[in-house]
C-alpha cells in the first residue's frame, strides 16, 4: 500500500517521466541549469556594473533594449537553420558566443564594446532565456518525449532552469559581497571577476552540447510506431498532405492551418513579453537595492528564495494541468502573479514589498510548463523548431521595448509606473489566452476522444 502511494506521488510530481526520459533529455536539462545559473548571476549585477562604470539609467535601459534587439536577429537566423544545419551544432555555437560575451564583459569597460558583445553574443538583461537555446531544446524535448509525458518533462525542464537562476543569483551575490567586504576588491573589479565565471560556464555548456547524440536532430527517425497519442493535434485539420515527405530545404515552411494559430500566439505572447520587459529581474533587483539599500549578498538571498519558490510551484502546475487542461492552468496561475507584480512598489517598507514579491513568485512560473506542453501539442513536429523560434523572436522583440521605458521612468523616480503597467498588461494577456484558446483546447480534446473511441471498440471486440 505504501509503495503504491509513493509511486502515485512520484507520478504526480513527474519524477517517473523524467527518470525514464532519454539521456539527451537529461543533458538538455543540465545545460539549462548551467545556462540559467550564469544568466542569474549576470542579471543580479548587470545594472550595478553598468552604473559603476558611470553609465546613466537611460543608457542602461537602452543597453538592455539593444541587447534584446540584437538577440532577435541572432536567434532568428540560428533557429531558422537549426534543423538543416544541426541542432547540436547550433547549441554548441550558442555556448561559445555566451563564453565570448563573458570574457569581453570581464576585460572591457567601454559602453559600445560591451553593447556589441551583448548584441552579437549572449548576455541576458533580465535573467530570462536569450539566444536560440530554448526554442531548439524545447523542440528536441518534444521530439524525444511521448505526448503523455511532455507536461511532466517540461515541468522538470522549467524547474531546473529556474533553480539554476536561483542558485546563480545567490552564488554571485555572496561572492561579490565577499570580494568587496573581506578582500577589499572594488565594485567594478568584483563584477568583472563574476563575468570571468560567466565565460567559464559558457565553456561548460559547450562541452555538454557536444555530448548530445544524433537523436536530437530533426532528421533522426526512430523505429516506426503507430501511436495515436503522439499525433499532433493539428493533423486532422491539414489533411493527408502532411503525410507526404517534403523536399529537403534549408528554410522551413508552415502549413496553412498552423499560420492562424501562430499569429494569435504571437500577438498574445508579444503582449506578455512587453510587460516582462517593463519589469525584468535586473531592474527589479536594482529597484530593491536603490529603494531599500540592500547589498548584493542580501539581494542574492532574497531572489534565491523567490526563485526556489517559483521552481517548486512548477511541479504543482504539471499535476493541475492534467486535471483542468493546459490553457486554464496557464491563466489561473499566472493571473495572481500579475496582480502581485503591480503591487510590489506600493509598500513603503521592505517587508511589505517582499510580501508581494513572494506572492508573485508563488505562481509566476506555474504557466511555463503547461505553455510548453500546449505549444508542443498544437504544433506539427516538423514545424516545432521554426514556430517556437519565431514565437521567441516575437517575444524578444516586444520585450526589448520595455527596459528603455523603465530606464526613463526610473530616471524620473517613476519606477512604480513600470510595475503597474507590467501587471496590468500581463493580466490582459491571461484573459486573452483564455478567450482565444480555451475553446480550441476543448475541440482538440473532443477530437482525441473521438479518435480513441473506435480503437477501444475494436479492442473490446477482439477481447470478446
Residue, then its C-alpha position, 0 to 999 in steps of 0.5 A: x500500500x505504501x509503495x503504491x502511494x509513493x509511486x502515485x506521488x512520484x507520478x504526480x510530481x513527474x519524477x517517473x517521466x523524467x527518470x525514464x526520459x532519454x539521456x539527451x533529455x537529461x543533458x538538455x536539462x543540465x545545460x539549462x541549469x548551467x545556462x540559467x545559473x550564469x544568466x542569474x548571476x549576470x542579471x543580479x549585477x548587470x545594472x550595478x556594473x553598468x552604473x559603476x562604470x558611470x553609465x546613466x539609467x537611460x543608457x542602461x535601459x537602452x543597453x538592455x533594449x539593444x541587447x534584446x534587439x540584437x538577440x532577435x536577429x541572432x536567434x532568428x537566423x540560428x533557429x531558422x537553420x537549426x534543423x538543416x544545419x544541426x541542432x547540436x551544432x547550433x547549441x554548441x555555437x550558442x555556448x561559445x558566443x555566451x563564453x565570448x560575451x563573458x570574457x569581453x564583459x570581464x576585460x572591457x569597460x567601454x559602453x559600445x564594446x560591451x553593447x556589441x558583445x551583448x548584441x552579437x553574443x549572449x548576455x541576458x538583461x533580465x535573467x530570462x532565456x536569450x539566444x536560440x537555446x530554448x526554442x531548439x531544446x524545447x523542440x528536441x524535448x518534444x521530439x524525444x518525449x511521448x505526448x503523455x509525458x511532455x507536461x511532466x518533462x517540461x515541468x522538470x525542464x522549467x524547474x531546473x532552469x529556474x533553480x539554476x537562476x536561483x542558485x546563480x543569483x545567490x552564488x554571485x551575490x555572496x561572492x561579490x559581497x565577499x570580494x568587496x567586504x573581506x578582500x577589499x576588491x572594488x565594485x567594478x573589479x568584483x563584477x568583472x571577476x563574476x563575468x570571468x565565471x560567466x565565460x567559464x560556464x559558457x565553456x561548460x555548456x559547450x562541452x555538454x552540447x557536444x555530448x548530445x547524440x544524433x537523436x536530437x536532430x530533426x532528421x533522426x527517425x526512430x523505429x516506426x510506431x503507430x501511436x495515436x497519442x503522439x499525433x499532433x493535434x493539428x493533423x486532422x485539420x491539414x489533411x493527408x498532405x502532411x503525410x507526404x515527405x517534403x523536399x529537403x530545404x534549408x528554410x522551413x515552411x508552415x502549413x496553412x492551418x498552423x499560420x492562424x494559430x501562430x499569429x494569435x500566439x504571437x500577438x498574445x505572447x508579444x503582449x506578455x513579453x512587453x510587460x516582462x520587459x517593463x519589469x525584468x529581474x535586473x531592474x527589479x533587483x536594482x529597484x530593491x537595492x536603490x529603494x531599500x539599500x540592500x547589498x548584493x549578498x542580501x539581494x542574492x538571498x532574497x531572489x534565491x528564495x523567490x526563485x526556489x519558490x517559483x521552481x517548486x510551484x512548477x511541479x504543482x502546475x504539471x499535476x493541475x494541468x492534467x486535471x483542468x487542461x493546459x490553457x486554464x492552468x496557464x491563466x489561473x496561475x499566472x493571473x495572481x502573479x500579475x496582480x502581485x507584480x503591480x503591487x510590489x512598489x506600493x509598500x513603503x517598507x521592505x517587508x511589505x514589498x517582499x510580501x508581494x514579491x513572494x506572492x508573485x513568485x508563488x505562481x509566476x512560473x506555474x504557466x511555463x510548463x503547461x505553455x510548453x506542453x500546449x505549444x508542443x501539442x498544437x504544433x506539427x513536429x516538423x514545424x516545432x523548431x521554426x514556430x517556437x523560434x519565431x514565437x521567441x523572436x516575437x517575444x524578444x522583440x516586444x520585450x526589448x521595448x520595455x527596459x528603455x521605458x523603465x530606464x526613463x521612468x526610473x530616471x524620473x523616480x517613476x519606477x512604480x509606473x513600470x510595475x503597474x503597467x507590467x501587471x496590468x498588461x500581463x493580466x490582459x494577456x491571461x484573459x486573452x489566452x483564455x478567450x482565444x484558446x480555451x475553446x480550441x483546447x476543448x475541440x482538440x480534446x473532443x477530437x482525441x476522444x473521438x479518435x480513441x473511441x473506435x480503437x477501444x471498440x475494436x479492442x473490446x471486440x477482439x477481447x470478446 
